[in-house]
Amino acid sequence: MMQESNTASLTKNCVVTGGAGFIGSHLVERLLSDGHLVTVLDNFSTGRRKNLQEHSRLKIREVDIAEYEQISEFFVNVDWVFHLAALADIVPSIEHPLRYHRSNVDGTVSVLEAARQAGVRRFIYAASSSCYGLATEFPTPESAPIRAEYPYALTKYLAECCVMHWNQVYKLPCLSLRLINVYGPRARTTGSYGAVFGVFLAQKLAGRPYTVVGDGNQTRDFTYVSDVVDAFVQAAKSELTGEIFNVGSGRTYSINKLIELLGGEKIHIPKRPGEPECTYACISKISEALGWQPRVGFVEGVAKMLEHIDDWREAPVWDEASIDIATRQWFEHLGEKKDSRRPPEPGLCSVTTGAEAKDR
């Protein structure tokens, strides 16, 4: 059963690192709506100021979280810290591993230490389910083996280890949420080749075919952003510490199902090494411990994305040639392992498609 502080309903002083980003801005919006005070720490390398609306209870500070001296003052008298700031995407992490380590690992340690020194009450970390790599157990539990396939996954996992270490050694009240395939409005529209929704929506607007990796039968545990935000809030309200939770949709859907919902033509591009055939997180632990459940089904979520499709009007439109160039480093660094990887056994990942894909 969910354990909740008696003061959980009172106004909290919150810090959100990476609060101008996709998930962070939705979390800031929710915290303000709930009546809390929020300070956003962001260097705006990927986050956007337009994601944050002016509010009397919102402060925005442009800082580098890896610089402890720049950020420590902002943690004084803070109740809840939500640490979402990080560099994402696979290919750039392969090309710039030192940059990713500084942002994702050093930055996390800096934020942890600032929170510890200030005596904050709750520290919630946005971890990544990419730490599971090519999982072989579905739904994948938090106890699954760690198989980081590239520097992004590794640095997010190392940062999670630091979070748990600060909890163990310094008794900083921490929880880690392993997010999986999060989508929703404000998802990043520029930068490197990455998340499938951003690629497909820009292609749809341009009247171009969807570039499907492999045969399109690979499945993803698409999790809507408002459900993720709710998990963060539930985690902050609880009194649990030192725990790691998966945050997923409770289902998994094929890329072909996504195309069916979006509508349009498709072409196929080569499968990438080190990319899972299936992502499907077990969410029983967080459901039992925090009482959290996802509420937005896939059909509803895709419809919401289409309502906001104009957000991707200025996004790059990827095609076969540009994707080949953008992912060349991926193949060069991971391709030698391609033939040695054993895919999950058939039937291990339950695919929800067709008539079974009913909205919640």
N, C-alpha and C positions, 0 to 999 in steps of 0.2 A: 504494500500500500504506500501511497505517496506520503512522505514526511514533509510538512510545511511549517515554516516559522510562524509564530503568532503575530509577528510584525510584517508579514509578507505583503499585506495589502497597503502598507504605508508608503509614502513617497520615498523613493530611493535616489541617491546620487550615483549616477552611472557613468562609466567610461566605455566607449565603444571604439576600439582600434579598427581602422579600415572602415569606418562608418559611412564613408562616401561611396563605397563599393556597392555591388549588386545586392548581396545578402545584408550587408551592414546597414545600408540605407533603409531597407525594409524593417530591420530590427529597430533602428532609431525611431522610425515612424511609429512603431508599436509602443515603444517605451514612452514616447511623448504622449501618445493617445491614452496610455495607462496612468498618466499624471506624474511621471518621473522627471528628474533633472538629468540631462545628457550632455556629456562632453565628447565630441568626436576628435580622435587623433588620426590624421591621415596625411600622407605626403603627396597625394593626388597623382601618383605615378600611373595608377590604373583607375582609381575612383574619380568621380566627377562631382563638382560642386552643385550642378543642377539636380543631382539626386537628392539634395537636402534643401528643404524649404525653411525659410526663416521662421524662428519660433522663439518666444520669450524664455523658454526653458532649455534652449539649445545653444551650446558654445562649440565653435569649430576652431581647431588649432592645427595649423600646417606644420608638422614635425616629422622627423625621422625616428621611428620607434626604436631603432637599434642604438640610438644615442641616448643613453640613460640620463645624462645631464639635461637633455632637452625636454624629457617627459616626466621626470619624477614629481615635479610640483603639481601636476594635474591629477595625481592619485590621492592627495591629502583629503581626508574626510569622505572618501568614496566608499559606497556600499558594494556595488556590483561592477565587476570588470568583465567585459565581453571581448575576447581577443580574436578578431577576425582578420587583421591585417596580414597579408602574405602575398608573395608572388605566385601566380598560378601558371598553368599550361605546361605541356610536356616538352615540346621541341625547344623553347627558350631555356628550359632548365638543363637540357643536354648541352646546349651551346654555352651557357653561362652558369656553371655550378657554383662558383664562388659567390656570385650575386644572389643566388637562391639561398645559399647557406647563411649569408649575412642577414637577409630579410627574414627568412622563415625560422632560423635557429637562433642566431644572435639577437634578432628582434624580439623573439619570444622570451629569451632569458632576461633581456632588458625590461620588458613589461612585467614579467614575473617578479623581478627584484624590486621594481618600483611599487608593485602591489604589496609585496611582503613588507617592505619598509614602512609603508603607509598603513598597514594593518587592515586592508580591505576585507570585507566579510565573505564575498563570493568571487570566484574566478572561473569563468566558463570559456573553454578553448574550442575553437572551430577546427577540429581535426579532419582528416580525409580518409575515406574508405579505400583510397588508392593504395594504402599500405598493404592490403590483402593481395595485390597483384593478380596473378592468374589463379583465383580461388578455385577449389575443387569441391567445396561443400556448400550447398544451397538449401535454404537461405543461409548466408554466411554469418556465423556468430562472432562475437567480439573475441572469442578465444581462438579463432582461426590463425594459422601460421602467418607471420609477417613476411611478405615477399615484395619488397619495394623494387619496382622495375626501372625506375629512372630518378634523377635527382629531385624532381618535385615531390614525388611520393616519399622518398627517403627523408628529405628535410622536414616535411610535415610530420612524419613519424618521429624523427629525432626531437622535434619541438614538443610533441606529445609526451615523450619520455621525460623531457625537462619539466613539463607541467606536473606529471606524476611524482617526480623527484622533489620538487618544491613542496608538494603536498605531504610527502613522506617525511622529509628532513625538517622542513620549516613549519609544518602544520598549516600551510596556506590552504584554505578550503577550496579545492579545485574539482571540477568535473570536465571531462573531455567528450565532445560529441563528434562522432565520425560521420560526416555528411556524405551523401551519395547522390550523384547526378541531379543536383539542384537546378531547377529552371523556374522562370517567371519573368515578369516585366522588369526592365532595367538590367537584364543580363548584358554583359559587355558586348558591344557591337563593333569595336575596333581592335586592332592589334593582330596577334598571330592567329593562325588557323587553329581552331579549337572546338568548342562545344557545338554539338550537332544542331541545337535549336537556332543559334545565331547564324550558322552556315545556311541552314535550310530556309529560314525566314527571309534572309537577304536574297537568296536564289529565287524564292517565290515572288518577291516584289519585282525582281528583274525579269521574270518570265523565263528563267533558265531552269534546266532539269536539276533535280537533287543529285548530289554526288554521294552515292551510297558506297561505303567501304565494304568490300567483300560481297556476300550475297544478301545482306540486309536482314538475315535471320538472327543475328546477334541481338541480345536483349539487354535492356537497361532498366534499372530501378529508378525511374524518373520521380523525383520528389519535389513537390511544389513549394515555393519559397515561403508562403505564409505558414505552412506546416512546420518548416524548419525554424522560423521565428518563434512559433509557439513552443517548440522544444527548448529553445534557449531560455525563454521566460519561465517555463516550468522548472528547468534546471536551476535557475537563479533563485526561485522561490523555495526550493527544497532545502533540506539540511544535510543531504547526502554529500560525502566528499570522497575523493580518491577513486572514483568510478569512471569507467569508459562506456559510452553508449553509442550504438548505431542509431542513425536517424535516416529512415527510408520510408518508402511508400507502402511497404507490405506486399508489393506485387512487382512484376517485371514484364516489360513490353518490348516487342521487336521493333527495330528501326523501320521495317516494312509496315508495321502497324501505324507508326508515327506518320509515314508518308501517306497512308490511306486516310488518316484524319486531316492532314494538311491539304491533300489533293494536288495532283500534278504528275509530271513525268519524272523518270529517274534514269541515271546512268550508273555504272559500277566502276569503282576504282580499286587498286590493289589493297588487300588487307595489310594492316600495319603490324609489325612484330611487337610483342609485349603488350598487346591490347586484349582484354578479356572477351571471351565469347558471351559471357553473362555477368551482370552485376545484380545482386539480389541479396539485400541485407536482412538478417534476422532482427526484428525489432521487439521481440518478446521481453527483453531485459528492461528497456526503457518504458515499455508499456506497463510492466508490473511494478517497477520502482517509482515511476513518476506519474503514472496514470495518463501518459501521453499516447495519443493515437492520431495518425494522419487523417485529414478530413477531405482533402481535395483529390478526387479521382482523376485519372489520366485524361479521359474525354473532356471533363470540365476544365482541366488545366490547359490542354491544348487550345480549347475555345478561348480561354482568357488570353493566351499568347497571341492568337489571331486578332483579338480585339485591340491589341497593342502593337500590331505588326509595323506600324509607321515608325516605331522606335528604331527599326533596322533599315530605314530608307537610305541612310548615309553609310551603312556598314559595307565592308568590302564584299564583292561578289566573287566567290571562289569558283574556279573551274578545274578541269583535269590538269592543265598545265601549271597553274599557279599552286595547286595543292602539291603537285610533284616536287616543285622547287621548295615549298615550305616544309615538306616532310622529309627532305633528302637526308638531313642529319639524323632523323629518327631511324631510317633504314640503315644508314651507315654505322650507327652506334649499336643498334639492337638487332640488326638483320641477321648477324651470324648465329643468333640463338633461335631464329625462327623455326628451323626444321627440327630442333631438339626439344621444342616445347610440346608437351602432351596436352591437348585440349581436354576440357571436362568431359566425362563420360556422358553419352546421350541419356537424357532423362533426368540428370542431376538438377538441371535448372528448369523450374516450371515456367513455361511461357504462357502468358495470358494474351490471347489474340482473338480476332473474330467475334463470334457471339458471346464469348466469355468476357470480353472487355467491356463490361458494364460499369458505368460511372457510379461512384458511391453516392 
